[in-house]
Amino acid sequence: MRARQQMLAMSLMLVFAVCSADTLDPEIAKTDAPRTTSELVRLCVSDDPDRSVYCDGYIAVAVFLWKASLACDSHAPNDQLFCAGATDARSAVEETLSSCSECDQEVEREKLRDALKAAGDLCIPDERHNEHYCAGYNAAIEFASVSLLPFQTPDARDGPRYAGLLHGANDLILHLMASADIHYFMPCIQLDVPQEDIRAIYLHFVSEYPAQTSDLAAVISLAKSLYYGLCPGPERGLKPHMEACTTWDYENGEFGTRNVCDKAVFVQFKEEGQDLIERELKPGETLLTGRSREPDRRVWWMFSTCPLDYVSTPVFTEANKDEIQASRYSCVPG
């Protein structure tokens, strides 16, 4: 396979094109992980070219993994081609590593990483491989260049795009292991969605739902923005919950909550053995449960907060309390 042979040949060439930048923007060269939503948004809305390139790199690595996952589970011809390209690229890298007796050493992996980065777009669409195959192949090679040496500190020679790829991959590794939200809000990304559209969807989501994303890691808010901004969001009319608008506490000795946002919300509350309470709350309005104490910790209780005229999905019932209590629900027109 020509593309594979090209990659293997280039991966053995210890050639590296040094980036022209002398230093990286401190905001781009951040070493602690994960990157927060507010940090990524600042970079993505910046007019500075390096910050914009970093943003594209961060988004690109996450989008590739989600596209590859969806494509490999699909029977659509173009999806299968994308999956085949990504699979062939991963196999080529693994074959190169397995044939190198010293590739388990960091210095040898760094040489391979640099060779992959220098190789550029290895797959060019032709009569044998169409654009979808090459898109999967080239994206997998780019991902391999950052996954060979995870949690490294990017420097000037790496450039802003590589720094974005590296941080995006690191954050995905951390959250794929640690956060159930990634699995409950898995994005649905068609192969033909342009990169600039994905950035626009992300920035619209964090602007429209600031309370939903204010304390999230960037990769989680990115996943949620594409879950609600692409399918299944538009198909099912889904909106994210608004739990950040309602903090439960005592008021005048009675347990309840107040709407602290500037939009009206719909709240449902249920304690084991008690009647369901439902209420629309205007900005600043309070819901009191009639209880002079916090619900007994020996019995379960749950609540949902949705935009006005929306209700939770899954349905607000005892059967779904585990998902509701964990905030793993969306809101649909009621």
N, C-alpha and C positions, 0 to 999 in steps of 0.2 A: 504494500500500500504506500503510494508515493508520499502522502502527507505524513504518515508515520515514519517513513525512512528519513524524510527531511527533519523531523523533530529529533530523531535519534542522532542524526549526524550533527545537528546544531547543538544538541545537549552535550555532546562530547567536545565541542569547541569552547575553549575557555576564553571567550571573547566577551567583553563588556563595554557597552557604550556609556561613557560617563556623562551624567546629566550636567547641564550648563550652570545650574544654580549653585551658589557657594554655600548657602545655609538654608535651612528649612524654617519657615514661619513657626515660632514657638507653639502656636495654636495647633498647627499641623503635626508637629513633632512630639505631641503629648505621649508620655510613656505609660501612664496609669490607665487601666482598663476597668470597666467598659466606658465608652464615650456616652455621655448623656444626650437626651433629645435636644436640650437647649444648646449644647455645644455644637452638635451637628447642624442644627438649623442656622446658627450664626454663620457657619462656614458655607452652607448651601445658598444663602441669600446674599452673600458677599459679592461685590463687584470685582474683587481681586481675582485675577486669573488662576493663581495657584490654589486658592481656597476653593474655587469652583471645580477645578480639576480633582482636588482631594475629595470633594463631595461626590463627584461622578464615580471615582474609584471605590469609595465606601459602599455606595449603592450597588455598583456593578457586581461586586463579589457576592453580595447577598442575593441579588436577583438571579445570578447564574445558578446558585445552588437550588433556589426554589424552582426555577425553570427546569433544571435538569431533573429534579424530583418529580415534577408534574409530567414532564415529557416522557420519562421512562415508565410511567404508569398509564400512558395514553396509547391508544391504537391508531391515532391519526398519523398519516404518512409523514408529515413534516415534523411532528413531535418525535417520531421514531428516528428520523434522520438526525435531529439535534441530539437525542440520547446516544445514538451510535457514535457520533463525533466525539462527544464528551467521554464515552466509555473507551474509545480507541486511544484518546489522548492520555487518559489515566493509565491504561495498560502499557503504553509506551514509556511513560515515566517510571512505572513500577519495574518494567523490564530493564531499563537502564540502571536503576538503583540495585536491582538484584544481581546484575552482571558486574558490579563494581565492588571489589572486596573492601574498599576503604570508604564507601559512601555512607557508612553509619557514623563516620567522623564528621564533626561540624564543618571543618574546613572543606571537605570534599562536597558536602551538601551545599555549601555556600558557592562553590565553583559551579555546580549544576544549576543552582538558582540563578546565578548571573548569566549562565549560558542560555537558560530559558528566557530570561528577560531580554537578552540581546537578540534572540531569534526573531522577535516580532511576530507578525501574523504568518504562521507557518502553513496554514491551509488556505488556498486561494480557490474559489469556486471555479470548476471546469466541467468537462463532460462526465467526469467520474463522481465528483462530489459537489452537491449543490450548496447554496448559501446557508441552509439550515444545518447541514452537517458541519460545515466549516465554522459556523457560529458556535456550535457546541464544542468543537475541537479547540478552537483558539481560546475560548473562555476557560476551558479546563486547563490549558497550559498556563494561562495567566494566574489561575487559582493555585496551580501547583507551585508557581514561583514564590508565593507567600506562605503556603502550607509546609514547605520543606523545612523552614526555620521559623516556627511560630513564636510569637511574643518577643520578637527582636525590636530594637529601637531603630526606626528609620533615620537615615542621615541624608546629607545633601546629594550624594550620588544616586540615591534611590529615587528622588523626585517626589512631588506631591501626589501623583496618581498612585504610585506604589505604596506610599504611606497610607492612603485611603484604603487600598486593597488589603494591606496588612492589618489595619485596625478593624476593618469590617470582618475579615476572616477571624481574627482573635475574638471579637465580640460574639460572633456566631458560635465559635467553639465553646465559649463560656456559657452561652444561654441555651444552646442545644442540650447541654448537660444539666443545666440548673433551672430552667424556666419552663413550666408547663404552658405558659401563654403562647410560646412559639407554636406548639402543637395544636392548641385550641383555636388559634387565629391564623392558620396557615394561609399565606397569600395565594391568590389564583392569578397567575401571570401568563397571558398568551404570548407566544413567541414574537408576535408582530407588534407588541407594545413598545414604542420608542423609549430610549433612556430619558429624553427630556420630558416625556409625559409622566414617567414614573417619579421624577423629581417634583413635577408640578402637583401630582396627586399627594405626595408626601407633605409638601409645604401647605397645601390646602387643608389637609387633615389636621395638622398641628395648629393651624390658625383657627380652624372651625371648632376644634375640641381641645383648647389649651388645658383644661382641667383633667382631661383624659390622659394627656401625655406629659404633663409637667415633671413628674418624678420618674419617668420611665427611662431605661437604657435605650439608646438610639435604635438599636437593631430591633427591639420590641415594638417601638412606635412605628418603625418602618414596616414591619410585618403587619401591624394592625391597619395602617393606612392603606395598604394594598389589599387587605382582606375586605375592608369596607369600601374602598374606591374602585375596585374591579369586581369580578364575580367572586363570591356570591353577593356582595353588597348591593349593586344595582339590580340584580335579578330578584332578590328577595326584599328589597327596600330596607335593608339593615342599617341601623345606626348604633354607635357604641353607647354603652350605659353612661350615666352621669353621676356615679356614686360620689365623686369628689365634691359634688354640690351639697351633699348631706352628711354631716358628721353627727353621730348619735351621742347624746349626753343628757344630763339632767337640766331642766329649766324650771325654776320655781318649785323644785322638789319633785318634778314629774319627768319620767323618761321620755325622750322624743328627739326630734331633729329639726333643723332649720335649713331652708334653702339659702345658701350663701352665694349663689350665682346670680347673674343678671338675666337669666331666662327661666321661665316656668318649667317645672318638672312634675312627673307623676310618680308617687311613692307607694309601694306596697310593703306591708310589714306583717309578719306572722310569728307568733310564739307558740310552741307546742301546747296543745290543749286549749288555745284561745282563738277567738274569731279573727278573721282576716281584716286588716285595716288598710283602706285605700284612700289616697287623697291627692288632689292636685295642689301644688304649692307654688304660689307666686314668689318672685324674688323677695327675700327677707321674711317670708311667711314661715310659721312653725307648725309642725305636726306633733301633737302630744298623744301618747298611747293610753293614757288613763292609768298607768302603773306608777306607783310611788317608789319603785325600786327598779334597778336594772333587771332584765329577764334572768331568771334563775340559771346559773351556769350548768346545772345538772340537766336542764332540758334545752332543746335546740330552739334557736330563733334565727330569722333571716329577714332580709329586706332587699328590695330592688329599687333603683332610681333610673327612670327613663325620660326622654324628652316628652313634652306634653303631647297627648294623643297617641303615645306609643306604650307597649307593654313588653315584658321580658320574653325572650325565647332562648332556652326552653321555657315552657309555661311555668308560672309562679305557683308550684304545687309542692307538697311534701316529697313526692317522688323525685323531684329535681333539686332538692335542697342542697345536695353536695356541690353541684355546679353553681347554684345561686350564691351560696355562702362563699365560694371561692372566687366570685366575681367573673366567672367564665360564662357570661351570657351576653347576648346582644338585645337590641330593642327593635320591634317591628310595629307597623301601624296597628293600633288596637281597634 
